[in-house]
Amino acid sequence: MLPDLNRPFALLRREGRDVVEVLTGTVVTVASLADIPDESLSLVPFRQVRERGFDCVDDGTPLSVLRIESRALHPVSDLVVCLSDVPVVLSGGAFDVSDDDYASIVSEVLRDEIGRGEGSNFVIHRVFEADVDGDPVAAALAVFRRLLERERGAYWTFVVHTGDRTLVGATPERHVSVEDGLVMMNPISGTFRHPGGVPDKDAVLRFLSDRKEIDELSMVLDEELKMMATVATEGGQVVGPYLKEMAHLVHTEYLLAGRSALDVRDVLRETMFAPTVVGSPIENACRVVARHERRGRGYYGAVLALIGRDSLGRQTLDAPILIRTADISAGGRLRVPVGATLVRHSTPAGEVAETHTKAAGVLAALGLGTGPAAAAGPAAPLAADPAVQAALVARNATLAPFWLRDHHTRALATPELAGRRVLIVDAEDTFTGMLHHQLRVLGLDVTLQKYSAAPAVDGFDLVVLGPGPGDPRRVEDPKMAAMRAVASQLLSAGTPTLAVCLGHQLLSGLLGLPLRRKANPYQGMQRDIVFFGRPATVGFYSTFAATHPHDRFDSAYGEVELSRDPANGDVHALRGPTFAGVQFHPESVLSYDGIDLLRSMLTTLLPAAVS
């Protein structure tokens, strides 16, 4: 029943299945995702993110592919008895980065990155390392047995042996899957820890109503909607939230679903990698991670990718995120990477403690720690409790209905906008993918170009200056200079212009408004505002704001009307003869009224384009 342990193999138990898949074959190394064959299981390293043009520290970790030559299914109960239950012994365990050094990195990221508008959150990892006594493959199989017996709620429970390394773990999170053209993603955030057994219901309800936990899941949801808007023809539909109950942890999660005609390898490439293990916005998060970690990530935060064909010959993909995983070398060196998510309220001491807690939790789940062992029992899931279900449903009450329903173009198309040509200038935040989708749904003909491509703005009815990371006051920065030049050209020509977040800040600066750094950044924050006399619930991702003491002023380009915070003068939105700007993100899932606000701004701006 067990494969030849001297050859490459994989044992997989996937969520909702009472069988273990036993895969054997040969392992090859390929250079890119495009080279991965059908009927294969790939270990995709984090360094592969270079295929998207993103920064990373290249540590040479291989893209290893198990070409599947044989496949068998065995009931979990039958396979477990074939696996050793001898305890695994570790020696010499320690983190590769000391507590003091890790705390210093956290301080730098909070001060130099989040504090300067480079993103809303970043994940910085470190690695618990130890030596495994005895045969490493036998140790991995013993860990796998424990996970099969004791863990519950995992998306994949697995052991993969390539010949020179063995990965074993139980990951809770699907990164992306494709079946019959349906792409699914699974953003997870929020962690409630319990030592074992059944978690306390009242404590779980407090966890579900915690504003910080709600906001963090919403931010992750926005990030993965950006990816889904890129790979799915009609964008992504949000389903959930759900409670994911595991042996030691409870998580909250959403599912995203959308149809795509892309090759599954292209879907995988366009979704590298999950914001839950990198940060957001994803491109700049990769840059920040490389700058501060200063070493490679191996397979941490990347994926396993099972690629094949169904009975009708259609492509399939199943790719879980590689977290809660031990990487054991042929020489017995064990590495367990863990990361802390840094947000505006983080503290160095708190994040150091978080990595210790996570490492201890992973080791306990793998049966390699000293903590109490929680057996996977038949206790009634809390997710079925009416109070828990009500708390989960309540989380959607202020989210954008646009993303919670099946949003077909025909249902929302606006006749006066139909066919109008729009250019979106991307400033390194793939929120532009969600904007692209919403504009198409409203009936517009949309082109998306990066600011670095020196986009030609002539011939478009409207130009959208997109969001992005960075300090808008640094006019010497190449990106800020390029975006300001485009905005200046649009103002001078009288081209209808809509500016979002960073675009809004740059537009505001050109109109003469002062820009200030907020004492408390609005990163992933939902607020109720008054939008030119209309109440609106919108989502902000900003560290900087334009300010003004009055609701109107005269500029070189005509009178400008402002929607301001009456308490401090921060400008939420502005509008003039041929332009409008919003500090919030109308495309965000946090903007309940986003699609309606977007439509109203466009219908006001676009008549100016009619000759």
C-alpha angles and dihedrals in degrees: 000000000000116000125244101285091208091066131060114279144155132211114198133182109186125200115279094016127109093201136081118227112221112203126183134175143104128310123229132175119232131186103225143015089254088065095058110111128218117266094037144119114220132196101214113199124214090245088072087079085086086081087073090050092252126141124256140150103259106223095170095245104165129242093233120193126198106208102212111232098162135020131188136173123217130177111257091237092054095048096046093064089056092059126085118253094194110132116254114235123210129193136191098018119182142135118266089225117049122237091249093050092046091050089052091052090050091051091050093050093048093048103035103031114024091030091054099047098259093134147322099255141359132195116221116188138200131182132239107214131191142148122257115223112227132000110354095211092051089048091052091050091050089052090048090054091052091050092050091051101040113021122083135181096031118146090215129008107191153155119202122186118191098175097259100045140020126211119198128173152111112248119193097202136079108206097191138335134184126201125162089349093304112128116203130187128183118208111195127185137151122059128211112189126207127172095235143298119051117344118236110265096216091050090050091051090053089050091051092052095046107120093212092054091046093050094047093053090047091053091052090047090054091050094052092044086059089058094043091051087058099049103031121075094219097030122247132307117214119228123184147331102236137179115241110202119198132172095267103011145045120209136183119228146171131209122223121200133185141149121252138177093197123119108262091243089058090049089053093047095049092051099049108160140007115247088221088073101031112026138236144326082029101217095052091039089061088051092050093046092051091047095052105029092048093192137072126273100218106204095333112128093005126097150253108233122204108191125183147119131272125228090278093051095255119143120259131193131183115178122172122190115256102238129123087034134134117217110204121189124217087256092057100257109148123206124187110183118202131176139200122217109230116210134165093278096048123121127202093237092048094051093047088054090046092058091049090050093047093048091049090048094050092047091048091050089049091049092245099109137073098240126108117289116235115207118214101248136179095254115148109265116250089223088076093057112109093224091051091047090050091051091051093048090049090062090070096052094097100030122108110276087210091074095039095060137054098272108197119181094237092059097054105026112131113216096215090054098044114129096356111147117242130182119202115201108210115215096187101287117106091211077101087074090061091045089050090054095047092048091051090049088054088056103259128138102237133198121186122202134168117245089235091063090068092237118218108231098190118110097030124115091214137010123208116206102210135217126263145153126277145068111297090202092067094087091170091063108108094233094047091047092050094047092046090051091054092047092048091050091051093049093048093048094044091236111165106257135187116192124196127198105310089020089053092050092051091046090049091052092052089051089056101258117143117242123216137184111245117238088222112030118227095226109160093347125150116209139176109233139167109247106200092319096324122105111235138174110218142165125240131200102177143125095181133052139187114233137199134167096223139052094235139029139167119250134181086263098050137278115334123207119204137206102207142178102251091210099060109002095248109161112236094178142351137195135191139167096295105004145058133185135193127194091201127067112253088188094056122108084232091064103085092183096035103118092046092049090048092051093049093050093048096048088051095048103040101063086069087067094060111101 
